[in-house]
Amino acid sequence: MKKIKIFSRKIPAWLGIAIIAVVGLAALIFVLEVKLPFGKTKIPQPKEVFSYSGEIVELKEGKIIFIAKKEENIGLKRDKTITATVSDKTVYIGREKLNILPTDLKTGEGLSLLSRQKISFADLKKGDKIIAVSSENIKNRSSFEAVKIEVIAAR
């Protein structure tokens, strides 16, 4: 039996070839991201959903229409157009001010990187990224009454 020298030790040639083949296959799978049938995992879906995030495509009187992408919302099987109905009870929150350094160490004011501030429906714009929150389960629904609208990225 022929032996090859690896790391100053002699091992059988077949074992050396097997090790190289396994390492090569693992590298190929990692680099090419080959999807193997036994590697599929199913992400558990929530039974209830109380918010969706997305980009505003249209603003109407009392309604915010936005596109919720499946990649950004657990529970969606495909991108979905959603209508959030708003009222005078809806709370609007914007993230506008960027705090570089704390402003007051005694009160803790200004310690977060992005500060929240109340805004109004009139401050919303087409293209804003929002989170629309409901007080009830909105899973599988394309319209609902929003209790809170939070702007996460203003256009």
C-alpha positions in Angstrom: 0.0 0.0 0.0 1.4 3.4 -1.0 1.7 6.0 1.7 1.9 9.8 1.4 3.6 12.2 3.8 1.3 14.9 5.4 2.5 17.0 8.3 5.6 14.8 8.8 3.4 11.7 9.2 2.7 9.0 6.7 -0.9 8.0 6.1 -2.5 5.7 3.5 -3.0 7.4 0.1 -6.8 6.6 0.1 -7.2 8.4 3.4 -5.4 11.4 2.1 -7.5 11.5 -1.0 -10.7 11.1 1.1 -9.8 14.0 3.4 -9.0 16.2 0.4 -12.3 15.3 -1.3 -14.4 16.0 1.8 -12.7 19.4 2.4 -13.1 20.2 -1.3 -16.8 19.4 -1.3 -17.4 21.4 1.8 -15.6 24.4 0.3 -17.6 24.0 -2.9 -20.9 24.0 -1.0 -19.8 27.0 1.1 -18.6 29.1 -1.9 -21.3 28.2 -4.3 -24.0 28.1 -1.6 -25.4 24.9 -3.1 -28.8 24.1 -1.6 -29.0 20.5 -0.5 -32.4 18.9 0.0 -31.6 17.9 3.6 -30.6 21.4 4.6 -34.0 23.0 4.2 -35.4 24.5 7.3 -38.9 25.9 7.7 -39.2 29.2 9.6 -42.2 29.0 12.0 -44.9 31.5 11.2 -46.5 33.6 13.9 -50.2 32.9 14.8 -50.8 36.7 15.3 -49.4 39.8 13.6 -49.9 43.3 15.0 -47.7 45.4 12.7 -46.4 45.6 9.2 -43.5 47.7 7.8 -43.2 49.1 4.3 -42.8 52.0 2.0 -45.7 54.5 1.5 -46.9 54.6 -2.0 -50.0 56.8 -1.6 -51.6 59.0 1.1 -55.3 59.7 1.0 -57.5 61.4 3.6 -57.5 59.1 6.6 -55.6 56.3 4.8 -52.0 55.3 4.3 -51.3 52.8 1.5 -48.0 51.1 1.6 -46.1 48.1 0.2 -45.1 45.5 2.8 -42.2 43.4 1.5 -42.2 39.7 2.4 -38.4 39.9 3.3 -39.1 42.6 5.9 -42.3 41.1 7.4 -42.6 37.7 9.1 -45.8 36.0 8.1 -46.0 37.4 4.6 -45.7 34.9 1.7 -45.4 37.6 -0.9 -45.2 41.4 -1.2 -48.5 42.9 -0.2 -50.3 46.3 -0.7 -51.7 47.3 2.7 -54.1 50.1 3.6 -53.8 51.5 7.1 -56.8 53.6 8.2 -55.9 56.4 10.6 -58.0 58.5 12.9 -57.5 61.4 15.4 -56.5 58.7 17.9 -53.5 57.5 15.8 -50.1 58.4 17.2 -47.4 59.4 14.7 -43.8 59.1 15.6 -40.8 60.3 13.5 -37.1 59.7 13.9 -35.4 62.8 12.8 -32.8 64.1 15.2 -29.3 62.5 15.1 -27.6 62.9 18.5 -23.8 62.6 18.2 -23.0 63.2 21.9 -25.2 63.1 25.0 -26.7 66.5 25.8 -27.6 66.1 29.4 -26.0 63.2 31.5 -28.2 64.0 34.6 -31.6 63.6 32.9 -30.4 61.1 30.2 -31.8 63.3 27.5 -30.1 62.9 24.1 -28.5 59.6 25.0 -30.0 57.6 22.1 -28.5 57.9 18.7 -31.9 58.7 17.0 -34.4 60.7 19.0 -38.2 60.2 18.5 -40.5 63.1 18.1 -44.2 63.3 17.6 -45.3 64.2 14.1 -48.6 64.4 12.3 -50.3 62.9 9.2 -49.3 66.0 7.2 -45.6 65.2 7.9 -45.8 61.8 6.1 -44.5 61.6 2.5 -44.7 59.1 -0.3 -41.5 57.0 -0.1 -41.2 57.1 3.7 -40.5 53.7 5.3 -43.0 53.1 8.2 -44.2 50.6 10.7 -48.0 50.6 11.0 -49.2 49.1 14.3 -52.7 47.8 15.1 -54.4 46.9 18.4 -55.8 43.7 16.9 -54.5 40.7 15.0 -54.0 41.7 11.4 -52.6 38.5 10.0 -53.9 37.8 6.5 -55.6 41.2 6.3 -54.8 43.9 3.7 -56.5 46.7 5.6 -56.7 47.7 9.2 -57.0 50.6 11.6 -53.6 51.8 12.8 -53.1 52.9 16.4 -49.5 54.0 15.7 -47.5 55.0 12.7 -43.7 55.2 13.1 -41.5 56.6 10.4 -38.3 54.5 10.4 -36.7 56.2 7.3 -37.9 59.5 6.0 -37.6 60.3 2.3 
